[in-house]
Amino acid sequence: MYSCQVAKTRNRSDEPDGDKPRLSKRTVTENALKLADADGLDTLTIRKLAEHLGVTPMALYWHFRSKEDLLEGVAEQVWGEIDVNVDQDAPWWAQLQGLLESLVAVLRAHSAAAQLLLEHEKRNEAALRATEVTLDVLRRAGFDPQHASAIARSTLWTGITLVMSEPGYHPELPPEEREETQRRSQVELAMLPASRYPRLIECAVPMTNCDEPDFHYRFGIGLFIDGVKAAAQRNSSQSNSSQGNSGQGNSGRATADTRSE
């Protein structure tokens, strides 16, 4: 009887929440992301997530040892939503633009995502895949490893910066409070001394306007891609110039050798 009771207890402990089936890791991270989007990343806890899922905290510790471990999993969930399937037949800059647009779309879809990627940069399979694809696009475009790496990092930071610099960006506030914050910001700029800040007064509305976010992202992404394209042209010109100077040097040496003969 004793051995049977021990066996029964051991079988029950294999399931983290008694007779309930164990949650999948993806289910846990998806629901954690929903809670973080709704209430803010800083408010997310193991206990709060367990209550949301209707399980005990121990059910979540089956997959994640701590809140930090959970947030790393949620960050991987965000990375995994980025579409890294580039069109190989498109121009390289269009492929890079597509990657950036997908990153921005994912960050805009989740109010907690920008802060999440800022604070949790540990490598995971989804992040490594996205970085690998970005670097491949840039290397095939002709950038050397140093420049390709710098542009790949800038692509990520551009996406995060665009989202966090959107006028009226306050994901921790409900919509009505964000509107009120926007209104107050416009009033504060409009009431500045005209003799000292004529341009700020002139631009009070567009500087604080939350009503045209598509323009904000379209312009920001275009500005970044134009900069990378300009860098590619400069890189190509320097390479051609270097090759030309090398050819002239060889020609000069050949002429000198001929004269010496």
C-alpha positions in Angstrom: 0.0 0.0 0.0 2.8 2.4 0.9 4.6 1.9 -2.5 1.4 2.4 -4.4 0.7 5.7 -2.6 4.2 6.9 -3.4 3.8 6.0 -7.1 0.5 7.8 -7.3 2.0 11.0 -5.7 4.9 10.9 -8.1 2.7 10.6 -11.1 0.6 13.6 -10.0 3.8 15.7 -9.5 4.8 15.1 -13.1 2.0 17.4 -14.0 2.7 20.9 -12.7 -1.0 21.7 -11.9 -2.5 18.5 -10.6 -4.9 16.8 -13.1 -4.8 19.7 -15.5 -2.8 19.1 -18.7 0.5 20.9 -18.8 0.5 24.3 -20.7 2.7 24.5 -23.8 5.6 27.0 -23.7 4.1 28.9 -26.6 0.7 29.3 -24.9 2.4 30.7 -21.9 4.5 33.3 -23.8 1.5 34.3 -26.0 -0.6 35.0 -23.0 2.3 36.8 -21.2 2.6 39.1 -24.2 -1.1 39.8 -24.2 -1.0 40.8 -20.5 2.1 42.9 -21.0 0.4 44.7 -23.9 -2.7 45.3 -21.9 -1.2 46.3 -18.5 2.4 47.2 -19.2 5.6 45.0 -19.2 6.5 46.1 -15.7 3.3 44.8 -14.2 3.8 41.3 -15.6 4.5 38.7 -12.9 4.5 34.9 -12.7 1.6 35.0 -10.3 -0.5 37.4 -12.3 0.0 35.3 -15.5 -0.9 32.1 -13.6 -4.2 33.6 -12.4 -4.9 34.7 -16.0 -4.3 31.2 -17.2 -6.2 29.6 -14.4 -3.3 27.5 -13.1 -0.9 27.7 -10.1 2.4 29.5 -10.4 4.2 26.1 -10.3 2.6 25.3 -13.6 4.6 28.1 -15.2 7.8 27.3 -13.4 7.7 24.1 -15.3 8.8 26.1 -18.4 10.3 29.3 -16.9 12.5 29.4 -13.8 12.0 33.1 -13.1 10.3 36.2 -14.4 13.6 37.1 -16.3 13.5 33.7 -18.0 9.8 34.3 -18.9 10.6 37.7 -20.4 13.3 36.1 -22.5 10.7 33.7 -23.8 8.3 36.5 -24.6 11.1 38.3 -26.4 11.6 35.2 -28.6 7.9 35.2 -29.2 8.2 38.8 -30.6 11.2 38.0 -32.7 9.4 35.0 -34.1 6.5 37.1 -35.5 8.9 39.1 -37.8 8.6 38.0 -41.4 12.1 37.1 -42.6 11.0 35.6 -46.0 12.6 38.1 -48.3 12.0 38.2 -52.1 15.4 37.2 -53.6 14.4 38.7 -56.9 13.7 42.2 -55.4 16.5 44.8 -55.2 18.6 44.4 -52.0 17.3 47.7 -50.5 13.7 46.6 -51.0 14.5 43.3 -49.2 16.0 45.3 -46.3 13.0 47.7 -46.3 10.7 44.7 -46.1 12.5 43.4 -43.1 12.3 46.8 -41.3 8.6 47.2 -42.2 7.9 43.8 -40.7 9.8 44.6 -37.6 7.9 47.9 -37.2 4.6 46.2 -37.8 5.3 43.7 -35.0 6.4 46.4 -32.6 3.3 48.4 -33.3 1.1 45.4 -32.8 2.4 44.9 -29.3 2.7 48.0 -27.1 5.2 46.1 -24.8 7.4 44.8 -27.6 9.7 47.8 -28.0 10.6 47.9 -24.3 11.0 44.1 -24.3 13.5 44.1 -27.1 15.4 47.0 -25.6 15.8 45.3 -22.2 16.2 41.7 -23.3 18.8 41.2 -26.0 19.9 37.7 -25.2 20.2 35.6 -28.3 17.5 33.2 -29.3 16.8 31.2 -32.4 14.3 33.6 -33.8 16.5 36.6 -33.2 19.5 34.8 -34.7 17.5 33.9 -37.8 16.3 37.5 -38.4 19.9 38.8 -38.0 21.3 36.2 -40.3 18.8 37.1 -43.1 19.5 40.8 -42.6 23.3 40.3 -42.8 22.9 38.1 -45.9 20.9 40.8 -47.7 23.6 43.4 -46.9 26.6 41.1 -47.8 25.0 40.3 -51.2 24.5 44.1 -51.6 28.3 44.5 -51.5 28.8 45.7 -47.9 31.8 44.2 -46.1 31.2 42.4 -42.7 32.0 45.6 -40.7 29.5 47.8 -42.6 26.9 45.0 -42.9 27.0 44.5 -39.1 26.7 48.2 -38.4 23.7 48.5 -40.7 22.0 45.4 -39.3 22.3 46.8 -35.8 21.0 50.2 -37.0 18.0 48.5 -38.6 16.9 47.1 -35.3 17.4 50.3 -33.4 15.7 52.3 -36.1 12.6 50.2 -35.8 12.6 50.5 -32.0 13.2 54.2 -32.1 10.5 54.9 -34.7 7.9 53.2 -32.4 9.1 54.8 -29.2 9.3 58.3 -30.9 5.8 58.2 -32.4 4.0 61.4 -31.2 1.9 60.5 -28.3 3.7 57.3 -27.5 2.5 56.4 -24.0 1.6 52.7 -24.0 1.1 52.7 -20.3 -1.8 55.1 -20.6 -5.4 54.4 -21.7 -6.5 56.0 -25.0 -8.4 58.9 -23.4 -5.4 59.9 -21.3 -3.1 59.7 -24.3 -5.3 62.1 -26.1 -5.3 64.5 -23.2 -1.5 64.3 -22.9 -1.3 65.2 -26.6 -3.7 68.2 -26.2 -1.6 69.5 -23.3 1.6 69.1 -25.3 0.2 71.1 -28.2 -1.0 73.9 -25.9 2.3 74.1 -24.1 4.2 74.5 -27.4 1.7 77.0 -28.8 2.0 79.1 -25.6 5.7 79.5 -25.8 7.1 83.1 -26.3 6.7 83.8 -30.0 9.9 86.0 -30.2 12.1 83.1 -29.0 10.4 80.0 -30.4 8.6 80.9 -33.6 9.3 77.6 -35.3 8.2 75.5 -32.4 4.9 77.4 -32.3 4.5 77.0 -36.1 5.1 73.2 -35.7 3.1 72.7 -32.5 0.5 70.4 -34.1 2.8 68.2 -36.3 5.3 67.9 -33.4 2.6 66.4 -31.2 0.1 65.0 -33.6 -0.9 61.4 -33.0 -3.5 61.3 -35.8 -1.1 60.4 -38.7 1.1 57.6 -37.5 1.4 56.1 -40.9 3.3 59.2 -42.2 5.6 59.0 -39.2 6.6 55.4 -40.0 6.6 55.8 -43.8 8.9 58.8 -43.6 11.2 57.2 -41.0 11.6 54.0 -42.9 12.2 55.8 -46.2 14.8 58.1 -44.6 16.7 55.1 -43.2 16.6 53.2 -46.5 17.7 56.3 -48.4 20.7 56.6 -46.1 21.7 52.9 -46.6 21.4 53.3 -50.4 23.6 56.4 -50.2 26.1 54.5 -48.2 26.1 51.7 -50.8 26.8 54.2 -53.6 29.6 55.8 -51.6 31.1 52.4 -50.9 30.9 51.5 -54.6 32.5 54.8 -55.7 35.4 54.4 -53.2 35.9 50.8 -54.4 36.0 51.9 -58.1 38.4 54.8 -57.2 40.7 52.5 -55.3 40.8 50.1 -58.2 41.5 52.9 -60.7 44.3 54.3 -58.6 45.8 50.8 -58.3 45.6 50.4 -62.1 47.3 53.8 -62.7 50.0 52.8 -60.3 50.7 49.6 -62.1 50.7 51.5 -65.4 53.2 54.0 -64.1 55.5 51.3 -62.9 55.3 49.6 -66.3 56.3 52.8 -68.0 59.2 53.3 -65.7 60.4 49.8 -66.3 60.2 50.3 -70.1 62.2 53.5 -69.9 64.9 51.9 -67.8 65.3 49.2 -70.4 
